[in-house]
Amino acid sequence: MEASITLKAIGKTFRNNTLLADLSFGVEKGSTFVILGENGSGKSVVLKLLVGLIEKDVGMAYIHGKDISTRGDKIRSITGYMPQTIDLDDELTVLENLEIFGQLHGLSARDAHTNALDWAERLNFGNNLQRMPQDLSHGNKRLVQFARALVHDPQVIILDEPTKGLDPHSRTKVWDILDKLHQHKTILFASQNFAEAERYADRIAILHHGNIKMDGTLERLIETTHGLTRYRLSFSQPPTDEFMEKLKAFPRILRPQVKGTELEFYSRERKQFFNALELALKYELVDIDTSICRLQDLFVGLTDGGLE
Amino acid sequence: MSITGSLCRPNGWGSRVVVKVLLYRDWLNIKKHGMSLLLIFTMLPMLLHLFLSIPLSNIISLDIRYLNWAAPGIWVTASGLLAFCVAILRMKKIKHDTGQLDALLKTPLRNGEIIFSVIIIATLLGFIQALVAIALTVLLNNEYLGMGQILLIILQVLPLINFYAILGTLLGIFIKDGITLVSVILLMFLVLALSIGSFLPLANFPTNYVDVVSMFPLTTIINSCQMIIQNGAITYIGIFLTFLINIFLVLLTIAVTYKTFRK
């Protein structure tokens, strides 16, 4: 498939802090790509860099084959960006906000007006059109921002935690819209919501300290764990030090962690689990839970020193 | 339901169109504050007349009636100050107060287009203030100004208003806090009203100071306006020099935006 967004060896430092280091990845046209990362990992920096809000120090970045350094205005006209923070124009009404930003992206006044009304209807904020943004709830402001990012019908949609601060109903609506759009648009979004990433993204990248630790489809990412399973044992009382010492003696029990009266660990081998279970039965075991390693486990493993 | 319109900045969709959209945005905002603006347009020249011209007319004696002589001071101070305030407040709001700069920068706008829109709206409002101030001083002083004189005054005052609009835009990029903003506006008022011969004749200042200040294009413009109402000889060098300074300041402002807008 044709590349929509390409980043090659991007580096960015700000006040002696490395925000992005040798960052490379690509997003195919008509696909949905998510960047997962903890706070301060550089997710927003990547998105801001693509829409030209910040400039890279080194590397190359292209959107639809156009270099973002030299063709910035052309790129921004085909891009819709929704930031994480509220940046609506507080001197204009909601409708005026949508119309002006539509026009700034090249729409005629009439088209901007039509599209603004259309998005207001789709996202159910038609009765807020004549209100000032500061009079809206946070969730409604986010919906207006979402509509503003799409009002000019962009080919590339870049969203920074798009459902943050939205109620479940609005969240579903936003994803329904993106689900419909994703057939003929490129969608790149940053998130900390693993369920949304698993459900909606075609490809997932895990960003840590400004670098992509791993990227690929969900299936491929899960495959890399080679059948790693998470086990959770619940006791009537917190596991004793003696129990933990004995458990650590088993060779392939990974990341054993005590959380209150629960013990959590990972392993690829059932036999190791049975050994642990045999030991646990001597210590007032209450419950057992096992689950195949998911994206969140992989993320924690990759960004917190590794599972192994 | 359908989404209509073009997909990208079409060819020929140039700066003129974008600046027009930004000016339309400012117009939408001005409409909401129409009454306050109208109040400022009328109160500013009237207060200058009441609290500066009238008291000073009892102290300063000139060959011509002081109130008539000081009228250009009212035009220049009111319009220059208004243009300066509009520009500095708008730029400060865009750059520091809200996320508006990021919102604008993610559109296909270029830095220069944002700057031009601020300068144009500030100059335009300053120009309207100048017209209102001229009308008010004519009424208050029972003065007669012919159409030719008014056109000459506009020709002289416009570059000065433009200068203050550009200066306000440039300073608005740097000024973050309210105290600095108030100090700068106050300083600008003192410079405009009291230091370049608007209300106080330069003859009352030390000779060395007058020698320096007389070389300022702004002083020349004010002096020319005073000569227009006296039917005296006027000079156009002030307009020309102010025009050159304005071009330099615009280029400097745009250069500054490239250093400060996109981090």
HADDOCK unambig.tbl for C-alpha pairs under 7 A between the chains (distance, minus, plus):
assign (segid A and resid 51 and name CA) (segid B and resid 106 and name CA) 5.70 0.50 0.50
assign (segid A and resid 52 and name CA) (segid B and resid 106 and name CA) 6.56 0.50 0.50
assign (segid A and resid 53 and name CA) (segid B and resid 102 and name CA) 6.45 0.50 0.50
assign (segid A and resid 53 and name CA) (segid B and resid 105 and name CA) 6.31 0.50 0.50
assign (segid A and resid 53 and name CA) (segid B and resid 106 and name CA) 6.51 0.50 0.50
assign (segid A and resid 53 and name CA) (segid B and resid 262 and name CA) 5.29 0.50 0.50
assign (segid A and resid 53 and name CA) (segid B and resid 263 and name CA) 6.99 0.50 0.50
assign (segid A and resid 54 and name CA) (segid B and resid 262 and name CA) 4.90 0.50 0.50
assign (segid A and resid 54 and name CA) (segid B and resid 263 and name CA) 4.66 0.50 0.50
assign (segid A and resid 55 and name CA) (segid B and resid 262 and name CA) 6.42 0.50 0.50
assign (segid A and resid 55 and name CA) (segid B and resid 263 and name CA) 6.06 0.50 0.50
assign (segid A and resid 73 and name CA) (segid B and resid 108 and name CA) 4.20 0.50 0.50
assign (segid A and resid 73 and name CA) (segid B and resid 109 and name CA) 6.54 0.50 0.50
assign (segid A and resid 74 and name CA) (segid B and resid 8 and name CA) 6.98 0.50 0.50
assign (segid A and resid 74 and name CA) (segid B and resid 9 and name CA) 6.36 0.50 0.50
assign (segid A and resid 74 and name CA) (segid B and resid 108 and name CA) 6.54 0.50 0.50
assign (segid A and resid 76 and name CA) (segid B and resid 106 and name CA) 6.17 0.50 0.50
assign (segid A and resid 76 and name CA) (segid B and resid 107 and name CA) 5.53 0.50 0.50
assign (segid A and resid 76 and name CA) (segid B and resid 108 and name CA) 5.06 0.50 0.50
assign (segid A and resid 77 and name CA) (segid B and resid 8 and name CA) 4.84 0.50 0.50
assign (segid A and resid 77 and name CA) (segid B and resid 9 and name CA) 5.54 0.50 0.50
assign (segid A and resid 77 and name CA) (segid B and resid 107 and name CA) 6.38 0.50 0.50
assign (segid A and resid 77 and name CA) (segid B and resid 108 and name CA) 5.26 0.50 0.50
assign (segid A and resid 78 and name CA) (segid B and resid 7 and name CA) 6.10 0.50 0.50
assign (segid A and resid 78 and name CA) (segid B and resid 8 and name CA) 5.21 0.50 0.50
assign (segid A and resid 87 and name CA) (segid B and resid 98 and name CA) 6.76 0.50 0.50
assign (segid A and resid 87 and name CA) (segid B and resid 99 and name CA) 4.43 0.50 0.50
assign (segid A and resid 87 and name CA) (segid B and resid 100 and name CA) 5.88 0.50 0.50
assign (segid A and resid 87 and name CA) (segid B and resid 103 and name CA) 6.08 0.50 0.50
assign (segid A and resid 88 and name CA) (segid B and resid 100 and name CA) 6.96 0.50 0.50
assign (segid A and resid 89 and name CA) (segid B and resid 100 and name CA) 6.17 0.50 0.50
assign (segid A and resid 91 and name CA) (segid B and resid 29 and name CA) 6.13 0.50 0.50
assign (segid A and resid 92 and name CA) (segid B and resid 29 and name CA) 6.59 0.50 0.50
assign (segid A and resid 100 and name CA) (segid B and resid 21 and name CA) 6.87 0.50 0.50
assign (segid A and resid 100 and name CA) (segid B and resid 25 and name CA) 6.72 0.50 0.50
assign (segid A and resid 103 and name CA) (segid B and resid 21 and name CA) 6.75 0.50 0.50
assign (segid A and resid 104 and name CA) (segid B and resid 18 and name CA) 6.09 0.50 0.50
assign (segid A and resid 104 and name CA) (segid B and resid 21 and name CA) 6.60 0.50 0.50
assign (segid A and resid 104 and name CA) (segid B and resid 107 and name CA) 6.39 0.50 0.50
assign (segid A and resid 104 and name CA) (segid B and resid 108 and name CA) 6.97 0.50 0.50
assign (segid A and resid 105 and name CA) (segid B and resid 8 and name CA) 6.97 0.50 0.50
assign (segid A and resid 105 and name CA) (segid B and resid 9 and name CA) 6.44 0.50 0.50
assign (segid A and resid 105 and name CA) (segid B and resid 107 and name CA) 6.03 0.50 0.50
assign (segid A and resid 105 and name CA) (segid B and resid 108 and name CA) 6.20 0.50 0.50
assign (segid A and resid 106 and name CA) (segid B and resid 6 and name CA) 6.64 0.50 0.50
assign (segid A and resid 106 and name CA) (segid B and resid 8 and name CA) 6.36 0.50 0.50
assign (segid A and resid 106 and name CA) (segid B and resid 9 and name CA) 5.12 0.50 0.50
assign (segid A and resid 107 and name CA) (segid B and resid 5 and name CA) 5.49 0.50 0.50
assign (segid A and resid 107 and name CA) (segid B and resid 6 and name CA) 5.93 0.50 0.50
assign (segid A and resid 111 and name CA) (segid B and resid 4 and name CA) 5.81 0.50 0.50
assign (segid A and resid 111 and name CA) (segid B and resid 5 and name CA) 5.53 0.50 0.50
assign (segid A and resid 115 and name CA) (segid B and resid 3 and name CA) 5.44 0.50 0.50
assign (segid A and resid 115 and name CA) (segid B and resid 4 and name CA) 6.44 0.50 0.50
assign (segid A and resid 118 and name CA) (segid B and resid 1 and name CA) 6.54 0.50 0.50
assign (segid A and resid 152 and name CA) (segid B and resid 5 and name CA) 6.94 0.50 0.50
assign (segid A and resid 152 and name CA) (segid B and resid 7 and name CA) 6.92 0.50 0.50
assign (segid A and resid 153 and name CA) (segid B and resid 3 and name CA) 6.70 0.50 0.50
assign (segid A and resid 153 and name CA) (segid B and resid 7 and name CA) 6.44 0.50 0.50
assign (segid A and resid 154 and name CA) (segid B and resid 7 and name CA) 6.31 0.50 0.50
